[in-house]
Amino acid sequence: MTSASPSFPEDRPRRFRATVHGTIFAGRDRHLEELSPGDSLRLIPGPAREEVPEVWVHLVSGDPVGHLPPEIGAWLAPWLHEGGTAEARALKVKGADVPSWRRLLLEVHCV
């Protein structure tokens, strides 16, 4: 028996770019040194019961790097919880010389 794919939210892009927020908290910024443009990352929705849905960005090894902006998490997290899948790849990785929320730019493809 196969299950149907969840309905993708209307008026939302299946492919988009997003910055990663929260990279400087809890020492997560140390993981940026491990990343290069082109590297794959994992997108994991926060707990379904959260008042403000979040989508966390993790290294393939499982270490958390940060989260997508709230305006993206608001629609992407529920879709991921329903069984949707998204792929993320690093486009730009910057150091401490730029604001924390601009250090990691991703391209996300919802499949």
C-alpha positions in Angstrom: 0.0 0.0 0.0 1.4 3.4 -0.9 0.6 6.7 0.7 -0.2 9.8 -1.2 2.2 12.7 -1.2 1.2 15.6 0.9 -0.3 18.6 -1.0 2.3 21.2 -1.5 1.3 24.7 -0.2 -0.2 26.9 -2.9 1.8 30.0 -3.9 5.0 28.7 -2.4 8.1 28.1 -4.4 9.4 24.5 -4.8 12.9 25.9 -5.2 14.2 28.9 -3.3 17.2 30.4 -1.5 17.3 31.2 2.2 19.7 32.3 4.8 20.3 30.3 7.9 19.5 32.0 11.2 20.8 31.2 14.7 24.2 30.0 13.6 26.0 31.7 16.5 24.1 30.2 19.4 25.2 27.1 21.3 28.5 27.0 19.4 26.8 26.1 16.1 29.1 28.5 14.2 32.0 26.1 14.6 30.2 23.8 12.1 30.4 26.5 9.4 34.1 25.8 9.1 33.2 22.2 8.0 31.0 23.5 5.1 31.8 24.4 1.6 29.5 25.6 -1.3 27.8 22.6 -2.8 27.6 20.6 0.4 24.3 18.9 1.2 22.5 19.7 4.4 19.4 18.1 6.1 16.2 20.0 6.9 14.4 18.8 9.9 11.1 20.3 11.2 10.9 21.2 14.8 8.3 19.4 17.0 4.8 19.6 15.5 3.4 21.1 18.7 5.5 24.3 18.5 3.5 27.5 18.4 5.8 28.9 15.8 6.9 26.1 13.4 10.6 25.9 12.7 12.8 24.0 10.2 16.3 23.2 11.5 19.3 22.9 9.3 21.7 20.1 10.2 25.0 18.8 8.8 24.6 15.4 7.1 26.4 14.1 10.3 23.4 15.3 12.3 25.0 18.4 14.0 22.6 21.4 14.0 23.8 24.6 12.2 20.8 26.9 12.6 17.2 27.3 11.3 15.4 28.7 8.3 13.7 32.1 8.7 10.4 32.0 10.5 8.4 33.1 7.5 9.7 29.9 5.7 9.3 27.6 8.7 5.7 28.7 9.0 4.7 26.9 5.8 7.6 24.4 5.3 7.5 22.7 8.7 3.9 21.6 8.5 4.4 20.3 5.0 7.5 18.3 6.1 5.5 16.9 9.0 2.9 15.6 6.6 5.6 13.7 4.7 7.0 16.2 2.3 10.7 16.1 1.6 13.2 18.9 0.8 16.8 18.9 -0.2 19.2 21.6 0.8 22.6 22.6 -0.5 25.0 25.3 0.7 25.5 28.1 -1.9 27.6 30.5 0.1 29.5 30.0 3.4 31.0 33.1 5.0 33.0 33.7 8.2 32.7 35.9 11.3 33.4 39.1 9.1 29.7 39.1 8.1 26.5 39.3 10.2 25.6 35.8 11.6 22.3 35.6 9.7 24.2 36.1 6.4 26.9 33.5 6.9 25.2 30.6 5.3 23.0 30.8 2.2 21.1 27.6 1.1 19.3 26.5 -2.0 16.3 24.4 -1.1 14.4 22.1 -3.4 11.1 20.7 -2.2 10.4 17.4 -3.9 
